[in-house]
Amino acid sequence: MTQNHKYKITVIGGGTGLPVILKGLKHLNADISAIVTVADDGGSSGTLRNYINVVPPGDIRNCMTALSQWDQDLLDLFQYRFDSEDAFLAGHAIGNLIIAALKEMKGSLNEAIQTLAKWMEIKGQILPAAEEPLVLNALFEDGTIAIGESKIAGHRKKIQQVMVTTVDGDPAIKASPQVVDAILEADMIVLGPGSLYTSILPNLMIDEIGQAICQTKAQVVYICNIMTQLGETENFTDANHVEVLHQHLNDHFIDTVLVNLSPVPEDYILHQPNQEYLLQVRHDFKGLQDQGCHIISSDFLNMKDGGAYHDTEEVVHELDHLLDRIKLVGKNKKHQ
């Protein structure tokens, strides 16, 4: 962008999708805030949250790597995960251990992240959605409930609703410091790409975050997933994704949806290493329009490492164009 004004972009999510977008956004003339889920209870993150009472650091670590201006060798070290033969350290990423150690040293996660952000020359700020580990609960259409983010997909049942609670079972109400301000002061909010029920909604179901999303004057953009996901969004269209988001917050808060038009070859799908992805998300443009969404459709596909991912450069290019449009017409006023 050529203008002097620095836009404020807040990205919300988790998993592998959030860092993909952050890597591209850090090259824009913008203040970036990444709000990261704290409901992950699997892998190294889950082990650490259980043993030393820290929010799961894995998604925070990946976002820090995406926004860091360190040399690649240092980033590779930060991301290094110990081999399975390494007994006690098996499966732990070095960055996860550093985040957990700094949290103990500093007394708070926010101070730990701020310290590490200075060391790693982070462009932007990384904000855990809440200051404490949270628990994701899924209510299925048959009335049964699954407790724990890592257990939901394995049930292979249709999800009716997800809820977020504290470890003690109380409703998740408070967001981390600066999170609400990052949402209310943003010019653009970007949701996704990422798992609908286990990466995006865990953030929005924290009361303060959900309320801020519905109140913000920012342009809210949803980057729709390219593939459906096993146990979460089987047989979903792009409109189904948006409908679920709107139903959970009881508000039509999404303004713009980015939709990939490029087909994923069938043999490519059959031989991908990640078996949680099933089929390509089907398009329902009328359904999106009925949800009140402006649609940006293009070739956002990047096929690599056997998987179908979003092309960072193409997505950020469209987001940059959208920011320029905001300059011309001002922020979205529909919530006033």
N, C-alpha and C positions, 0 to 999 in steps of 0.2 A: 504494500500500500504506500502511496506517495504522501498522504496527508500527515501532518504532524501529530494530530490527535491519536492517542493510544487507546484503542478499544479494550474493553474488559470482556474476556471470554472465560466462562466457567464450564468445565467439562465434568460430567457426573457419570460414574460407572465403576467398573472393576474388571477383573479377568484380563485376558490378552488383548481385548479390543481397545481399551482406554489408552495404553501406551502407544498403540499404532497411530492414533490421531494426535497425541501430544507431541510425538516426534516431528510432525509436520507443522503444528501450530507454533512451536517455539521459534520458527523462522519468520513469523509474521510480526508486524509492529503492534504488539498487543500485550496486555497484562493477563497472564494465564493463571487460573486457579483450577486445581484438580481435586474434586471431592471424591474420596475413595471409600468403597464399602468396607465395613469392619465385621461382616457376618461370615466370613470364610472360616470353615472349621476343618478343612482337609489339609493333608500334606504337612510340610514343615511349619506353615503358619498355624495350623490347628494344634500341632504338638506344642509349640511355644505358647500359644494362648492358654492352653490347659495347664502348663507347668509353671509359668512365671507371670500369669495375669497381665498379659499385654495384648492389645488389639492385634489381630493377625497382620503381620508385617509384609506378606508377600506382594500384595497389590501396591502397597506404598513403595516397596523396593523397586518394582517394575516401572512405576511412574517417575520415581527419582532418576532412574537410569535413562528414561526417555527424555527428560528435561535437562539432564546434566550436560555440561560442556567439557567434561573430563575427556582425556584421551581414551581410545577404545580399549587399550590394555588394562587400564584401571577399571573401566566399566565391566570388562570380562571377569576381572577378579571379584568385583562386588557381586556379580551375578553367579559366580561359581557355586555349584552344588556338589557336596561331597558324595562320593560313590556309595553304593549300597553296602559294600564290604567294610565300610569305615565305622562299623559298630555304632557307638553312641551318636556320632555326628552324621550318620547315614541320612541322606536326603535333605539335609539342611543347607540352605544357601547362606553364604558368608554375609551378604547384606542383611538377611533376616536376623542373624546373630548380632550384628553391629547395631541395628535399630533397637533390638531388645536390651542390649547392654547400655546404650545411651539413655533409654527410658529409665532404667534403674539409676544411672548416675545422675541424671538431671531431675528426676522426680516426676516428670510429666512427659507424655508422648509429644505434645506440641513443642516443648523445648528441645526434645531430642531431634525432631524433624527439622526444626529451624537451624540447629547446630550442624546437622549433616548437610542441609541444603547449602550452607555457606561453604563447607568443605568441598562439596561436589559441584559448586558453581551452577546451581539450579536456576533456570530461567522460569520464574513464576513461583507459585506457592502450592504446596501439597497439603491438603487438609483431610484428615480422617473424618468420616461422616459423624462419628461420635467418639467420645474419649474413652469409652469402655467397650469391651467385646460384646457383640449383640448376637442373638440367636434368631435364625430365620425359621419360621413355621409355615407349613403349607397345608391348607385345607383343600382336600380333593372333593370332586363332585359327588363321590359316594359317601361323604361324611367322615371319612378317616383323615387323620392328621399325621404329617411327617415333621419331625423336629430335627433341625440341623441342615444347613445348606448342602452338605455333601451327600445327604441321604435322599433328597427330594427326587432327583431324576431317576433313581433306581426303582422307584415304585411303578413307573410307566403308567400313571393314572392322569386323568385330566385335572388340572389344577383350577380350582374355583377362586381361590384368594390366597395371598401370602400376607403374613403379619410378622412384625419384628418386635422382640422383647429383650429385656435385659437377661443376664444369666440367671437372675432370681425369678424370672417370669413376669416382671412388671412391664407395662407398656413402654416402648422406647419413645421418649418425648424429646429429650434435649440433644441438640447437635453440638459438635465441637465449636469452640470459639472461632469467629470469623466466617463460619460456613454460611450462616443466614445472610450476613452482609455481602458475601461473595455472590450470592444468588440475586439479592435485591438490587445490587449496584451494577450488575453485569449488563452489557449491551447484547450479549448472546449467551444462551445456555445450550450446551450440546450434550445430548443423552446418547450413549452408545458409541460405537457398536459394542455389543456384549450380550450375555445371556439375559433374557428378558426378566425371568423370575428370580435369578440368583445373583445377578450383577447390578442390574439397574434398579429394580423395585426395592431391594433392601435399603437403598439410600432414601428413596422417596417415601417409604413407609415410616420413617422417623418423623414424628408429628411436626417438629419445627421446620424440617426440610420440605415436607409436603405442603405445608401452609405457605412457605416462601415461594415455592414453585408456582403456586396458584396466584400469588399476589404480584410477582415480579412483572415489570413492564418490558423485560428483555424479550428478544425473539427466541423462542424455544424450538430447537431443532432436534429431531430424532433421526439418527442414522440407523436405518432398518437393517437387520441382519440379512446376509446373503443366503444362508442355509437355515433350515429348520433344525431343531435340536432335540435329541432323544430325551423323552421324559419331561419335556418342557413345552415345546411349540410344534409338536408333530402335526402336520397338515395345515399349519397356519399360513394365512396370506399376510401381506404387509399391513393391510387394514386391520386384521385380527390383532397384530402386535400393538397398534395404536389404541384399539378399542380396549384392550386389557389395561393399558396405562391410564386411560381416561376413567375407566370403571373404578380403579383402585383409589384414585384421588377425587372421584365424583366431580370432575371438571374437565372440559375440553381445553387443555392447557398447551397442547402441542400445536405450533404454528406451521412448521415446515417439516417435511419428511424427505430424506435423501434415499432414493431407491435405485438399486443396481439393475440395469437392463441386460447386461451381457449374460448369455447362457453358460452354465457350467457343463462341460461335456459329461455324458452319463458314465463313460468308462473312468473318467477322472474321479467321479463321486464314489464309484464302486471300489476303487483302489486307494482311497485316502487313508492315512494311518490313524486318524482320529475318528473312531467309530461313533462318537456321540452325535455327529452331524449326519442327517439322513438324506433330505432332498432340498432342492432349491426352493426358497420362499416364493410362492405364487403371487402374482400382482392382482390387486383389486383397486384400481384407481378411483372408481366411483365410490367405493367404500371409504377410501381416504378422504375424498371430497366431502362425503356425508359427515365425516368426523371433523370437518372444518379445517382441513390441512391443505396448505400449498404444497405441490409436489415438484421436486427436482429429480429428474430421472436421467441417468447417464451411464457410461461405462465406468463403473467403480471397481471392477473385478481385478484382483491380482492373484493369479494361481501360482503358488510356490510351496515347496516342501510337502507336496501331496495334498495341500488344503486350499480352500477358497477363501481369500481374505479381501479386505478393502484396500484399494490402492490409496496409500496415504497422500500422495501428491495430488491426485484427482479430487479426493474429498476436500482437502484443505483449499484447493483452488476454488471450489464451489462455495465453501464457507467464506473465503475472502471476498468473493463477488457479493455474497449476501451481506457482509459487513459494509461494503460500499453502498449497497442499496439502503441500509439503515441510515447511512450518512445523509442520503438524499431525502428520505421520507420520515426520518426519526424513528424512535423505538415504537414497538407495537403498543397500541393504546387500548386494546380490547378489554384489558382488565380494569380500566378506570371506571 
